[in-house]
Amino acid sequence: MAVTKLYAGAKLRETRTRIGLTQKAFAKQLGISLPYLNQMENNHRPVSSSVLVALAQEFGFDVTQIGAGEADRVVSDLSEALGDPLFAELTETGAPQPQDLRLIASNAPALARAFLELHRAYRDTHERLASLDEALGRDETRAGLSPWEEVRDFFHYCDNYIDAVDRAAERFAAEVPPGQSLEDHARAVLAGRGVRVKLEPMPALRRFEPSTATLSVSAHAPPETRTFQILLHLALTSQAKLIGATLDLARFQSPAARAIAEIGLANYFAGAALLPYGRFLNEAKHFRHDLELLAARFGASIEQVAHRLSTLQRPGAKGLPFFFVRVDQAGTITKRHSATRLQFARYGGACPLWNVHSAFETPGRFLRQLAETPDGVRYLSIARDVSRSGGHFGAPVRRFAIALGCEIAHAPQLVYADGLDLARQSAFEPIGISCRICERVACHQRSVPPLERRIRVDPLNRGVLPYEVER
């Protein structure tokens, strides 16, 4: 069997820079020559097994991460961007192959990011010019990432795991006195800071009045939501320095993006305190990732548990690599993250053949699906609706569905795999990422032609689709 050579110069150089060593000092601690290190950092030679062992022994480096993670996401994003009709002539003469994109992602990650930002800027400008209403109603003049997209990408490329914030939340949860709930402890900490917490029947989830130092939380919200909102406010106050330092490192391009990210990090702290890393990881393994049992165990919602499972990416103590997504009834993705090879489309909705869309039809039930993506990777996916009542008659209901999944190799560690025939080829449904970039030519549910393929239209014949996609 052929052995895959590991070229990871950018990751090696990033590791050395982070610990503040010169090439000479780094090479000495790794027990190799300076020219050899230089060749590896410039991807002229692969990273050897002896260097990987030295990285683990000398620096406690999680060697499983040196060739995975961000590169896969960058490759996926590059592949989707190159599917744009803008590059039609390029694809006619021969589009870059996956191995070429992987070399770019590994050898020149900064260049890859710059290309993706340039493509986003083009796409944003094109859409604003194409829509007169949008152009007239929008006051931003800067082409490029919207603040929301910038923050989304920040979490995406951090693998949805923020170590310093996660550990601070875990320490806070460990300080809860015996016999006291997490919510009561958070209330006591806020009281010590002069903040009074009260429940109030109101449409908003949370409201803070600085003049009276009163935090009002909706009495209509379920207990887990109330706890989460109290923890969120506590994070904004007691963890302001930590969150501020993290925001400084991120270097967001606009005050709006920084403000959105501040809320995002406070949300992250709240979720990590509600479901502290070490204890939650152990319980998840013990209960074979049963979302309902974990929700009851930690006083959390099913969505909170599913989202937390997708963030268990702490170096040296990783959970299973999951993807997590939340969609609304229109199929729009409102939350997304993947620690697997499956990467969600940046624009548009999810594949209509995916079971997450059917979850709205079966409220309160988990749906299981064995699926295979066009690249041949197989997954176990579970989906459920997580619609939220407004808490009183006549209040609007927010309707969402979530999906959580992992590659089929990990499926036996999930209770949801019990009774499924994981070896039967026909058990796996063919799904894609989105119609716009899906390579399947015979899909009966296709809504638009794939960008990277030509189509033929025959007015005298009609199949399932009004056109044929050329293979």
Disulfide bonds with the S-S distance in Angstrom:
none
